[in-house]
Amino acid sequence: MTLARKKTSDDIYSYLEHELKNSIQGEVNFDEVYRQMYSTDGSIYKMTPIGVTLPKNPDDVSAIIDICNKNNTAVLPRGGGTSLSGQTVNSAVVMDFSKYMNNVLEINPEENYVITEPGITIDNLNQRLKHTNLHFTPDPSTKSRANVGGAMGNNSCGTHSVIYGKTVDQVKEMEVILSDSSKAYFEEISGKALEDKISLNNLEGKIYRDVMSMSSKYYDEIKSKYSKVNRRVGGYNLDLVNPNTNKLNLVNIMVGSEGTLAAVTKAKLNLEPLPKYVGLAILHFTDLIESMEATVATLEEGPAAVEHIGKMIITQAKQSLGFSRNLDFLQGEPTDILVVEMNGTSERQVRDKIQKLEDKMKRLNLSYAITKLFDSSKIS
Ligand SMILES: Cc1cc2nc3c(=O)[nH]c(=O)nc-3n(C[C@H](O)[C@H](O)[C@H](O)COP(=O)(O)OP(=O)(O)OC[C@H]3O[C@@H](n4cnc5c(N)ncnc54)[C@H](O)[C@@H]3O)c2cc1C
């Protein structure tokens, strides 16, 4: 771990710090404590940043990018910092959106959308939406810490991705600051509006031109080579740009770009109704392969979520003082369980779905026991 920086770098960094402090309303922290605090994230990697900024508004973000650009310095957006692959650590000026840029700007239950700044956690956003009976659906297990901006960066998804898809399926529009510090607004455009964008004589126009030309050239290859796995989140979503439709939404390219293309300063997100009734079926197995076979059979029954929990977690939960008190749903000594969630518009419908699943498991001779839960207080 190197705490001291080279003399020449120190001069540049002092200048950067000074420039940033004079230009933004938010915080600028280049001291050692901040740099060490931001040198790790949810991954195993450690890289000490040049400094940390906490922008208060899009103008701050634009100024940070402009100053860093002029000084040939990398910038790195950061939300909750829960990424697993080192996305938010680098030798760069970090822009942490979570402290100030976490405001909900508009809630529109009639048209099922919310406009928010990126630094709000997914849980806090959904708490704010509770009265509408709608929710923002991406649910990585870190959602109490993960920000909307981070979910967009990683194209996150969680247990309910089988019905709601990934973050890219839930973001409609975005305001972004591009690498030349200009502001752009991305949404689905077509026809004349798309032609106008393509002919813009600036960075935004170049982005539209480049994406369209890359897509026209390589669309067939991209379509055939991209993995068809539902939860593929690696790489840019070039498969979502179809040059034959004459429409384009650059949001699809931004989501999953891990902060490499632009900084998001606000986003319009799709909202889905909260399920009216929820039931759980916990399928028990003594064999991993059998539980995998049951997963395929379960997916055919339209579940809202299917989570596999394996031997290691079950064993550790049994040994934990806290978790062991909550394991009364287990029957016998399973090595693997599948937690299957069914949603419905009535309790009857949910019970029928779970009964059908149970009958199917019996018919296929899979799962030696099933625990069923319909009491929402126990499910949560
Ligand atoms: C224990 C554990 C469990 C996890 N489970 C899941 C899971 O179930 N599903 C899942 O998908 N992921 C999971 N993750 C990974 C991670 O938690 C999620 O991807 C989460 O959504 C990231 O959110 P964040 O706010 O922490 O993002 P960060 O880590 O802060 O950032 C993620 C990326 O987004 C970029 N970014 C952040 N804000 C902006 C912005 N305003 N503009 C542009 N780019 C931005 C960053 O540069 C970075 O590349 C897990 C991680 C851990 C540690």
The ligand as a Gaussian input file, in Angstrom:
#p B3LYP/6-31G(d) Opt

LIG

0 1
 C      -22.900000      -9.978000      -1.365000
 C      -23.208000      -9.403000      -2.736000
 C      -24.330000      -9.872000      -3.401000
 C      -24.641000      -9.353000      -4.677000
 N      -25.763000      -9.811000      -5.307000
 C      -26.072000      -9.328000      -6.524000
 C      -27.260000      -9.776000      -7.185000
 O      -28.059000     -10.550000      -6.641000
 N      -27.506000      -9.297000      -8.437000
 C      -26.671000      -8.394000      -9.043000
 O      -26.951000      -7.984000     -10.165000
 N      -25.561000      -7.941000      -8.426000
 C      -25.246000      -8.362000      -7.188000
 N      -24.134000      -7.884000      -6.554000
 C      -23.313000      -6.852000      -7.212000
 C      -23.771000      -5.401000      -6.849000
 O      -24.184000      -5.351000      -5.502000
 C      -24.944000      -4.927000      -7.706000
 O      -24.607000      -5.003000      -9.060000
 C      -25.412000      -3.509000      -7.343000
 O      -26.572000      -3.188000      -8.077000
 C      -24.369000      -2.433000      -7.584000
 O      -24.876000      -1.217000      -7.057000
 P      -23.906000      -0.130000      -6.383000
 O      -24.677000       1.099000      -6.120000
 O      -23.177000      -0.710000      -5.249000
 O      -22.938000       0.117000      -7.611000
 P      -21.408000       0.490000      -7.618000
 O      -20.624000      -0.710000      -7.226000
 O      -21.171000       1.726000      -6.863000
 O      -21.229000       0.791000      -9.167000
 C      -21.533000      -0.162000     -10.158000
 C      -21.132000       0.370000     -11.526000
 O      -22.007000       1.435000     -11.872000
 C      -21.258000       2.599000     -12.203000
 N      -22.038000       3.756000     -11.758000
 C      -22.504000       4.032000     -10.519000
 N      -23.189000       5.178000     -10.510000
 C      -23.157000       5.652000     -11.773000
 C      -23.659000       6.824000     -12.404000
 N      -24.357000       7.742000     -11.749000
 N      -23.411000       6.996000     -13.728000
 C      -22.716000       6.073000     -14.430000
 N      -22.215000       4.954000     -13.890000
 C      -22.438000       4.743000     -12.577000
 C      -19.935000       2.440000     -11.474000
 O      -18.897000       3.161000     -12.111000
 C      -19.731000       0.941000     -11.561000
 O      -19.118000       0.601000     -12.779000
 C      -23.802000      -8.368000      -5.278000
 C      -22.689000      -7.888000      -4.574000
 C      -22.392000      -8.398000      -3.318000
 C      -21.205000      -7.835000      -2.582000

